[in-house]
Amino acid sequence: MVTAQQHILPRRARQYLTAYSFLIPYLAFYVTFVLLPVLWSFYLSLCKGGLLSGTEFIGFQNYIKAWNNSLFIRALQNTAYYTLLVVPLAMLSSLTLALLIDKMALFWQNVVKSALFLPMVSSVVSLSIIWKAIFIPDRNGPLNTLVGVFGIPPQNWLGNPDLVIPSIVGFEIWRGYGFWVIVFLAGLDAIPNDLYEAARVDGANAWYILTRITLPLLRPTFLFLLVMGFIWNFQLFDAVYMLTAGGPANASATVVWYVYRNAFHFENLGFAATMGVLLLFIILILTVLQLKYIPSEVD
Amino acid sequence: MNLARKLYHVIAQIVIYGVPFLASIASIAPFVFMVLISFQHTFFVSGNPARWIPRQPTIETYLAVLETPNFLRWVFNSLFVASAVTAMGLLIQSMAGYVFAKKEFPGRELLFILILSGIMIPRAVTVIPAFFIVKDLGLLNSYPGLILPPLAMPLGVFLMRQYMQTLPSELLDASRIDGCSEFGTFWRIVLPLSKPGLAVLGIYTFMEQWRDFLWPLIVAQKDALKTLPVGLSVFHTEFRTDYGVQMAAVLLSIIPFLIVFLFFQRYFIKGMTVGALKG
């Protein structure tokens, strides 16, 4: 009876079953470690309590608390300030570099690519340990020695509230611009050669080719880096944890840093979840706005 | 006229080569600094002027690192966790990517959008409940606790789908007609044809895991289960003033991977820009 039923199962239904049997292993992990946690975080954001004390439902109080919490607002401002520095600076410098590298002989292209990529191979922790020594505020510290050559007096790079975010920005750009350059190079590679040739036949000069062909055709690459740049940099954590621990006086505290502190040090799970949820919405809104208002299509 | 054009050409060449070379030097300089400092003890900045090149190089710094109780264990943990996540992740993510690329079934679009939107979800949102789930499963301070949650990475499914869409469907039909089971088709036809895609995703996954910090920081509280980044973050606070020992530790933690990188750098560069190439 059972076997007979299996056979009369329509072919289509069997196909659906196979499809789902291929999906289920991944879906199980996705539901357990992404979907369920997101929903749980929404619920936690409506609770108060901690890892040890247990949680209690309090409605939207955490959201009001976040709005009035000067430290959260500060962390949000720091995160925005930091992202608004990193993304344009990395974008501009890596685009310039990629345009130049693209003109080099192939052998030197590969040499430069490997050099730029070197920092990407190591963890932020390892790189932070090196840079903590580079940032030594002493007059003889490596970075102070370097800027001294240009007549700039020694700085307390990570200890000065006005300098700490630009310093971390410098570190993050150094760490990441190899990646940005290589993404732009891949974008340049995808531009068909005959477009350039046609322009040259028409007698177009280098400036015309750059502004009318290269840059417009790089739009999808540009949009990708913009969107991902915001998503990644709004989540800055590792470098802050290692280089400054949010200091001095919270001048470099970012949202994820503050979430981590509240969840795992202050026993403040509900509030941590609230800030995480707010971050999710900020990232979501920014991404949607970027995708909507910045055209990726080439005219 | 001719001279002006020549001059222009020379200046262009100087800029084209000069700027990228300067950028390369900026990329490498901190590593050179690390190597130099790793061969001397503590007080390198107190001299006037500072002494960058060690006058009496010592390997005591390296011995101090290797004498740290769990240092080699951390190296092993990092390699083991990253390898396990890569192997298991490749299998389940490519299975999911395959059905999204080649099968029709109800709920396909909805499920795919659901998974894809996972790329935007910040870790800060998932990390707290994921910690509870792992804790309730009794997996805190265990290898499964480190390995299982990262398997949910949505990017892998997206990439494998993109890659497998390019495979000819006739080939898959032919193998089915020849009597291959669904999984047999996947295992013997689809996976071998997807090797380039798998290589790129594998390298990406391995790198992400090798460098990951937040999740192992939370899950591995026992010293013996820490991964290299977490171990180093503790180690570095213990040797706060001894920059030589710190640099030696960083160098030792980078070297095994650096060798692999130098051999396979072309694939690495591809693997790391994978999202962009498809974006």
Contacts between the chains, C-beta under 8 A, distances in Angstrom:
chain1	res1	chain2	res2	distance
A	15	B	103	6.9
A	15	B	104	7.3
A	15	B	105	7.0
A	16	B	105	4.5
A	16	B	106	6.6
A	18	B	103	7.5
A	18	B	182	4.7
A	19	B	99	4.6
A	19	B	103	4.2
A	19	B	104	7.8
A	19	B	105	4.0
A	19	B	108	8.0
A	20	B	105	6.7
A	22	B	95	4.6
A	22	B	96	6.8
A	22	B	98	6.3
A	22	B	99	4.6
A	22	B	103	7.7
A	22	B	182	7.6
A	22	B	186	7.3
A	23	B	95	7.4
A	23	B	96	5.3
A	23	B	99	5.6
A	23	B	111	7.3
A	25	B	91	7.9
A	25	B	92	4.3
A	25	B	95	6.4
A	25	B	96	7.7
A	26	B	92	4.4
A	26	B	93	6.0
A	26	B	95	6.6
A	26	B	96	3.9
A	26	B	151	7.8
A	26	B	152	7.7
A	26	B	157	6.3
A	27	B	96	7.3
A	27	B	111	7.7
A	29	B	92	6.9
A	29	B	148	6.9
A	29	B	149	7.8
A	29	B	151	4.7
A	29	B	152	4.2
A	30	B	115	6.2
A	30	B	118	6.9
A	30	B	152	4.8
A	30	B	154	7.1
A	32	B	133	6.4
A	32	B	152	7.3
A	33	B	126	6.9
A	33	B	130	5.4
A	33	B	133	7.0
A	33	B	148	7.2
A	33	B	149	4.3
A	33	B	151	7.6
A	33	B	152	4.2
A	34	B	118	5.1
A	34	B	121	6.6
A	34	B	126	5.9
A	34	B	152	4.9
A	34	B	154	7.2
A	35	B	114	7.6
A	35	B	118	7.9
A	36	B	129	6.8
A	36	B	133	7.0
A	37	B	125	7.1
A	37	B	126	4.0
A	37	B	127	7.7
A	37	B	128	7.5
A	37	B	129	3.7
A	37	B	130	4.8
A	37	B	133	6.9
A	38	B	121	6.1
A	38	B	125	5.8
A	38	B	126	6.2
A	38	B	129	7.9
A	40	B	129	3.7
A	40	B	132	7.5
A	41	B	125	4.9
A	41	B	126	7.1
A	41	B	128	6.4
A	41	B	129	5.6
A	44	B	128	6.7
A	44	B	129	6.9
A	96	B	19	7.4
A	97	B	19	6.7
A	97	B	20	6.0
A	97	B	23	5.7
A	100	B	15	6.8
A	100	B	16	5.1
A	100	B	19	5.3
A	100	B	20	5.5
A	101	B	20	5.1
A	103	B	16	4.8
A	104	B	16	6.1
A	104	B	17	6.4
A	104	B	20	6.6
A	108	B	17	7.0
A	108	B	20	7.8
A	111	B	24	7.4
A	112	B	20	4.6
A	112	B	21	7.2
A	112	B	23	7.4
A	112	B	24	5.1
A	113	B	269	6.3
A	114	B	262	7.8
A	114	B	265	5.5
A	115	B	23	8.0
A	115	B	24	3.6
A	115	B	25	7.9
A	115	B	27	5.1
A	115	B	28	5.5
A	116	B	23	6.5
A	116	B	24	6.3
A	116	B	27	5.2
A	117	B	265	7.1
A	117	B	268	7.2
A	117	B	269	6.1
A	117	B	272	7.6
A	118	B	27	5.7
A	118	B	28	6.3
A	118	B	31	6.6
A	119	B	27	6.1
A	119	B	30	7.9
A	120	B	207	7.7
A	120	B	272	6.2
A	121	B	207	7.6
A	121	B	254	7.2
A	121	B	257	5.9
A	121	B	258	6.3
A	121	B	261	4.9
A	121	B	268	7.6
A	122	B	211	7.2
A	122	B	250	7.8
A	122	B	253	7.6
A	122	B	254	5.1
A	122	B	257	7.4
A	123	B	210	7.0
A	123	B	211	4.2
A	123	B	212	7.8
A	123	B	213	6.5
A	123	B	228	7.0
A	123	B	229	4.2
A	123	B	232	7.6
A	123	B	253	7.8
A	124	B	211	6.8
A	124	B	213	6.3
A	124	B	229	7.4
A	125	B	213	5.9
A	125	B	228	7.9
A	125	B	229	4.0
A	125	B	230	7.7
A	125	B	232	5.0
A	125	B	233	5.1
A	125	B	236	7.9
A	126	B	229	7.2
A	126	B	232	6.3
A	126	B	250	4.7
A	126	B	253	5.6
A	126	B	254	6.0
A	127	B	30	7.7
A	129	B	232	6.6
A	129	B	236	5.1
A	129	B	246	5.3
A	129	B	247	7.6
A	129	B	249	7.5
A	129	B	250	5.1
A	130	B	30	5.1
A	130	B	31	7.5
A	130	B	33	7.1
A	130	B	34	5.0
A	130	B	247	7.0
A	130	B	250	6.0
A	131	B	30	6.7
A	132	B	236	7.8
A	133	B	33	7.6
A	133	B	37	6.7
A	133	B	243	4.9
A	133	B	246	7.0
A	133	B	247	7.0
A	134	B	30	6.1
A	134	B	33	6.8
A	136	B	45	5.8
A	138	B	45	4.9
A	140	B	45	4.6
A	140	B	46	7.6
A	140	B	47	7.2
A	140	B	48	6.8
A	140	B	49	6.5
A	140	B	50	3.7
A	141	B	45	6.1
A	141	B	50	7.9
A	142	B	33	6.0
A	142	B	50	8.0
A	145	B	49	7.8
A	145	B	50	6.6
A	174	B	26	6.9
A	174	B	27	7.2
A	174	B	30	7.6
A	177	B	23	7.6
A	178	B	27	6.6
A	179	B	272	6.2
A	179	B	273	7.1
A	182	B	269	5.6
A	182	B	272	7.2
A	182	B	273	5.1
A	183	B	273	5.2
A	183	B	276	4.1
A	186	B	273	5.5
A	186	B	276	6.0
A	186	B	277	5.5
A	187	B	276	7.6
A	220	B	279	7.1
A	221	B	276	6.9
A	221	B	279	7.8
A	224	B	275	7.6
A	224	B	276	5.6
A	224	B	279	3.8
A	225	B	276	7.5
A	228	B	275	7.1
A	228	B	276	8.0
A	228	B	279	7.7
A	231	B	119	7.8
A	231	B	120	6.2
A	231	B	122	7.7
A	234	B	122	7.1
A	235	B	122	5.1
A	235	B	123	6.3
A	235	B	124	6.6
A	237	B	123	8.0
A	237	B	124	7.9
A	237	B	213	7.7
A	237	B	214	6.0
A	238	B	213	4.8
A	238	B	214	7.1
A	241	B	213	7.5
A	241	B	233	7.3
A	242	B	233	6.3
A	242	B	236	7.9
A	255	B	124	7.0
A	256	B	122	7.2
A	256	B	123	7.3
A	256	B	124	4.6
A	256	B	214	8.0
A	259	B	124	4.5
A	259	B	128	7.9
A	260	B	124	7.7
A	260	B	214	7.4
A	263	B	127	7.7
A	263	B	128	5.0
A	263	B	131	8.0
A	264	B	218	6.6
A	269	B	128	6.3
A	272	B	128	6.1
A	273	B	125	7.7
A	273	B	128	5.9
A	275	B	124	7.4
A	276	B	122	6.8
A	276	B	124	4.2
A	276	B	125	4.1
A	276	B	127	7.9
A	276	B	128	7.0
A	277	B	125	6.3
A	279	B	122	5.2
A	279	B	124	5.6
A	279	B	125	7.0
A	280	B	120	7.9
A	280	B	121	6.3
A	280	B	122	5.8
A	280	B	124	8.0
A	280	B	125	5.0
A	283	B	120	6.0
A	283	B	122	6.0
A	284	B	120	6.2
A	287	B	120	5.8
